Amino acid sequence: MLKHMLRFSAPLSLLPGLAQAHPGHDLTATFSVGLLHPLTGIDHLLVMFAMGLWAARLSKAWYARATTGYLGLLWVGAGLSQVGALAVLQGGNLELALASSVLVGGACLVMIRQLHTAVGLSIFSALALLQGYAHGSEMPVQATLGSYLAGLSVCSVAVSVAALFAARWLQRVQLAHTIRWMGGALLVAGATLLVS
């Protein structure tokens, strides 16, 4: 099976380069930039991972709704950055807010048993809006917003779904308490980002 997947996907990996050879076809490059962008910032990666771990407590139906809402708010936040809204988040304030979002995500995991679902969804909604704003403000000037956000969405869902599966596996093997430990690690990471 893997051999067939590699045989099919190897030639496809050449397509973005071929598309770039023709002027006016920068959508694949923009998609790739969006796809890789969340992986280049530890704060983005940690918040998406925290969301996926926290979402393990939701039913499948609620997880689907939460993921859709997360992506929608990610897009809204990116749009707000493109129109210059929320100017208070410009410069160092944005980095401070992003580092704080890692702390908040960690706190949600530490308090996973006590945190009401509606409160957690509200917190992660605010974090999604903030993350989207940051992604939008860091978008390259030549990028197209739709293609960039499509790549960003694919990466965000992949990271949060990987974290969700990790959390569900930890629950199955009776190690669900380690999710709270991961929350503690996120608290330390967030504090480190704040002081650096």
C-alpha positions as CSV (number, residue, x, y, z in Angstrom):
1,M,0.0,0.0,0.0
2,L,2.8,2.4,1.0
3,K,4.7,1.6,-2.2
4,H,1.6,2.5,-4.3
5,M,1.1,5.8,-2.4
6,L,4.7,6.8,-2.9
7,R,4.6,5.8,-6.6
8,F,1.5,8.1,-7.0
9,S,2.6,11.0,-4.8
10,A,6.2,11.3,-6.0
11,P,5.3,12.8,-9.4
12,L,2.7,15.0,-7.8
13,S,5.4,16.6,-5.7
14,L,6.8,18.1,-8.9
15,L,3.6,19.9,-9.8
16,P,4.0,23.0,-7.7
17,G,7.4,23.7,-9.3
18,L,6.0,23.2,-12.7
19,A,3.1,25.5,-12.0
20,Q,5.5,28.2,-10.8
21,A,7.3,28.0,-14.2
22,H,4.4,29.8,-15.8
23,P,3.6,33.4,-14.8
24,G,0.4,34.1,-13.0
25,H,0.1,30.6,-11.4
26,D,1.2,31.3,-7.8
27,L,-1.7,29.6,-6.1
28,T,0.3,26.4,-5.3
29,A,3.2,28.5,-3.9
30,T,0.7,30.5,-1.8
31,F,-1.0,27.3,-0.6
32,S,2.4,25.8,0.3
33,V,3.3,29.0,2.3
34,G,0.0,28.7,4.2
35,L,0.5,25.0,4.7
36,L,4.0,25.4,6.2
37,H,3.5,28.7,8.1
38,P,1.9,27.3,11.3
39,L,4.9,24.9,11.6
40,T,7.4,27.7,11.6
41,G,6.1,29.3,14.8
42,I,6.2,27.3,18.1
43,D,3.3,29.4,19.5
44,H,1.0,28.5,16.6
45,L,1.9,24.8,16.8
46,L,1.4,24.6,20.6
47,V,-2.0,26.3,20.5
48,M,-3.3,24.0,17.7
49,F,-1.9,21.0,19.6
50,A,-3.6,22.2,22.9
51,M,-6.9,22.6,21.0
52,G,-6.7,19.1,19.7
53,L,-5.8,17.6,23.1
54,W,-8.6,19.5,24.8
55,A,-11.1,18.5,22.1
56,A,-10.7,14.8,23.0
57,R,-13.3,15.4,25.7
58,L,-15.9,16.3,23.0
59,S,-18.2,13.9,21.2
60,K,-17.5,13.4,17.5
61,A,-20.3,15.7,16.5
62,W,-19.1,18.4,18.8
63,Y,-15.5,18.0,17.6
64,A,-16.7,18.5,14.0
65,R,-18.5,21.6,15.0
66,A,-15.6,22.9,17.1
67,T,-13.2,22.3,14.2
68,T,-15.4,24.1,11.7
69,G,-15.8,27.0,14.2
70,Y,-12.1,27.1,14.8
71,L,-11.3,27.3,11.1
72,G,-14.0,29.9,10.6
73,L,-12.6,32.1,13.3
74,L,-9.1,31.5,12.0
75,W,-10.3,33.0,8.6
76,V,-12.1,35.9,10.3
77,G,-9.0,36.7,12.3
78,A,-6.9,36.7,9.1
79,G,-9.4,38.9,7.4
80,L,-9.4,41.4,10.3
81,S,-5.6,41.6,10.0
82,Q,-5.9,42.3,6.3
83,V,-8.2,45.3,6.8
84,G,-6.1,46.7,9.6
85,A,-8.6,46.1,12.4
86,L,-7.4,45.5,15.9
87,A,-4.4,47.8,15.6
88,V,-3.7,47.3,19.3
89,L,-2.3,43.9,18.3
90,Q,0.4,45.3,16.0
91,G,4.1,44.9,16.8
92,G,5.2,43.5,20.1
93,N,1.7,43.3,21.4
94,L,0.9,40.5,19.0
95,E,3.9,38.5,20.1
96,L,2.9,39.0,23.7
97,A,-0.7,37.9,23.0
98,L,0.5,34.8,21.1
99,A,2.8,33.8,24.0
100,S,-0.1,34.4,26.4
101,S,-2.3,32.1,24.2
102,V,0.1,29.2,24.8
103,L,-0.3,29.9,28.6
104,V,-4.1,29.9,28.3
105,G,-4.1,26.7,26.2
106,G,-1.9,25.0,28.8
107,A,-4.2,26.2,31.6
108,C,-7.2,24.7,29.8
109,L,-5.4,21.4,29.7
110,V,-4.3,21.5,33.3
111,M,-8.0,22.2,34.3
112,I,-9.5,19.9,31.7
113,R,-11.7,18.1,34.2
114,Q,-13.0,21.3,35.9
115,L,-13.4,23.4,32.8
116,H,-17.0,23.5,31.5
117,T,-17.2,22.6,27.8
118,A,-18.9,26.0,26.9
119,V,-16.1,27.9,28.7
120,G,-13.4,25.9,26.9
121,L,-15.1,26.4,23.5
122,S,-15.2,30.1,24.2
123,I,-11.6,30.2,25.2
124,F,-10.4,28.3,22.2
125,S,-12.6,30.4,19.9
126,A,-10.8,33.5,21.2
127,L,-7.5,31.8,20.6
128,A,-8.5,30.8,17.1
129,L,-9.4,34.4,16.3
130,L,-6.0,35.6,17.7
131,Q,-4.1,32.9,15.8
132,G,-5.9,33.8,12.6
133,Y,-5.1,37.4,13.1
134,A,-1.4,36.5,13.6
135,H,-1.4,34.3,10.5
136,G,-3.0,37.0,8.4
137,S,-0.6,39.7,9.5
138,E,2.3,37.4,8.7
139,M,1.0,36.5,5.3
140,P,3.5,37.4,2.5
141,V,2.5,40.4,0.5
142,Q,2.4,38.6,-2.8
143,A,0.2,35.8,-1.4
144,T,-3.4,35.4,-2.3
145,L,-5.6,35.3,0.9
146,G,-7.8,32.4,-0.2
147,S,-5.0,30.0,-1.2
148,Y,-2.9,31.0,1.8
149,L,-5.8,30.3,4.2
150,A,-6.6,27.0,2.5
151,G,-3.1,25.8,3.2
152,L,-3.2,27.2,6.7
153,S,-6.5,25.4,7.3
154,V,-5.2,22.0,6.1
155,C,-2.2,22.3,8.5
156,S,-4.3,23.5,11.4
157,V,-6.7,20.6,11.0
158,A,-3.9,18.1,10.6
159,V,-2.1,19.2,13.8
160,S,-5.3,19.3,15.9
161,V,-6.5,16.0,14.6
162,A,-3.1,14.4,15.3
163,A,-3.4,15.8,18.9
164,L,-6.9,14.5,19.2
165,F,-5.9,11.0,18.1
166,A,-2.9,11.2,20.6
167,A,-5.3,12.2,23.4
168,R,-7.8,9.4,22.5
169,W,-5.0,6.9,22.5
170,L,-3.8,8.1,25.9
171,Q,-7.4,7.7,27.2
172,R,-7.6,4.1,25.8
173,V,-4.3,3.0,27.4
174,Q,-5.3,4.6,30.8
175,L,-2.9,7.5,30.5
176,A,-5.4,10.3,30.1
177,H,-3.8,12.1,33.1
178,T,-0.7,12.8,30.9
179,I,-2.9,15.4,29.1
180,R,-2.8,17.5,32.2
181,W,1.0,17.1,32.3
182,M,1.2,18.3,28.8
183,G,-0.8,21.3,29.8
184,G,1.8,21.9,32.5
185,A,4.5,21.7,29.8
186,L,2.5,24.3,27.8
187,L,2.4,26.6,30.8
188,V,6.2,26.4,31.1
189,A,6.5,27.0,27.3
190,G,4.2,29.9,27.4
191,A,6.0,31.5,30.3
192,T,9.3,31.0,28.5
193,L,7.9,32.7,25.4
194,L,6.7,35.6,27.5
195,V,10.1,36.3,29.1
196,S,12.1,35.7,25.9
